[in-house]
Amino acid sequence: MGLIFVAVFSLQLATVDQLHLPLGGFSIFLIFALSWAAFSAPEIGAISGFFAGFLMDLSPSASGPVGEWTLILVAMGFGIAFLRYGDDSLRINPLGLVITVSMAVMAALTAYLLLNLLLGSELGSAWQATKTILGNGLWTLAIAPFVLPIASRLHAAVFESRELV
């Protein structure tokens, strides 16, 4: 699992972060990490959120204190896994998964914004922050259908191979 997350995070830093898209763009790593958590049990969702958040905290573009993204993604990973784990209608509905991941991305960015406000960081205008959060949500709706099958296959490969041992 760790090597997969590092590979997707490297892809994010090397390519996606270099693009200048309207409305703030998207984070393929955040989409992948929350998708991975959605396919998992709540405990695994929290663990994957911890690992993903730790990588995001180590990112050169991270401006907040170390542990901020970790805290947020542990909560988001557990939350999305908990919602999907108990509800069979969400588990079998791909459109529902895309919308759930998009809402989770927007919730994670909102939590990051609010946590930064509590810590006293300057974030710019409220309009810019709102535009970035909504833009990320829209970009996630467009990108997630391409990321979800890859995350699903990788998740199945990792956890099916562990069950055989």
N, C-alpha and C positions, 0 to 999 in steps of 0.2 A: 504494500500500500504506500509506503513511504517513497519508494522510487517513482511510482506513478505520479504522486503529488509533486515531487521535485521536478519531474519532466514537464508537467503541465504548468507549473509555476515558472519554469525557465522559458517555456513557450510564451507565456504572458509577458515576461520581462523583455524577451528578445523581439517579439513581433507586435503584439497587441498594444503594449504601452507606447510603441513608436508611432502608432496611427493617431491622427488628430481628427476624430469623428465629431459630427455635430451632436449637441445635447450631452456631452460628457463621455460618450463612448460606452464601453462595456468592459467587464472583467471576466475573461473566459475561465480564469482560475476560480473565481467566486462562484460562477455558474457550475463548474465541475465539482467543486467541494460540496456545495449544497445539494447537487444532484446525487453525489455519492452518499451523503448523509440520508437523503430521502429513500435510497434503496436499502438502507441498513436498519438494524434494530436501534432503539434509542441510545443504548450504551455505546455502540459503535459509531453512531452519529455524533455523539459528544466527543469521542476520541478523535474521529476524523476532523471535527471542528477545531479541536485543540491543535492538531498538527498543521492544519491549513492556516489557522490564525497565527501560529508561531512563525510559519514561513512568511506570512504577510507582514508581521512585525519586523522581520529581518530585511524586508524589501528596502532598497535604496530610496524609494519614494515615500516610505512611511514617515509621517511627520510627528506622530504622537508618541507617547511613552511605550516602551516594550511591554506587551501584555494586553494592550487595548484591543487589538484585533483578536487575540486569543480568547479573551473574555467574551467578546461579542459572538465569535463563531462557535464557541462551545455551546452557548445558549441557543443560537440559531440551528446548529447541527442537531442538538438534542430535540429542539422544538419541531423541526421539520420531520425528523425521523419518528417522533412520537405521534404526530398528526397522521403520517402516512402508514405507520405500523398498525394502528388500530382501526383504520377505516378502509374497508375493502373497496369501496367505490372510488377512493383516490388511488389505490394501488393498481387498479386495472385500467384507469383512464389516462391515456397519454396527454390529452389536452389539459386535464386537471393537474398533471404533474408539471407541465410547462408553466401554467398559471401559478401554481404553488411555488415553484422555484423563482419565478419572477417576483412574486410578492415577498419571498424570503430575502432576495437580493435587495429590494427596496427597504425592507425592515432592517437589514444589517447596515445599510448605508445611513438610515435614519438614526439607528442606535449609535453608530460611530459619530455622527454629527452631534447628537445630544450628549454623548460622553465627552466629546471635545469641548462643548459649551460648559459642561460642569467643571472641567479641568482648566477653564479659562483661556483656551486657545482662540486665536482670531481666525475666523473662517470665511470672511467675505460677506457678501450680501445674502439676505434670505432668499431673494429671487434666484440668485445663481445656485444656491444649495438646492432649492426646490427643483430647478430646471435639471440639475445634474442627477438628482435622485429619480425623477420621473423619466429622464432620458435613459438612465441605466435600466429602468424597468422595461421601457419600450425596446431597447436593444436586446435585453435578455429574452423578451418574447420572440424576437426575430432569430436569435442565435441558439437558444436552448433546444429547439427541435433537432439541431445538428449535433449538439454536444451530448444530449441525453442517451442516444443509442450507444455511443462510444463509452460513456461512463457506465452504462448498464452492462455492456459486454465485459469491460474490465473488472467491474465489481463482481460479476458472476465468476469470472476466471479466477480471481483472487480467493473468493470465499468458497467456491466449489472445490478448489485444489486443497484448501485447508481441511475440509470435511473428510477427504479421503485419507488423510494422514492418521 
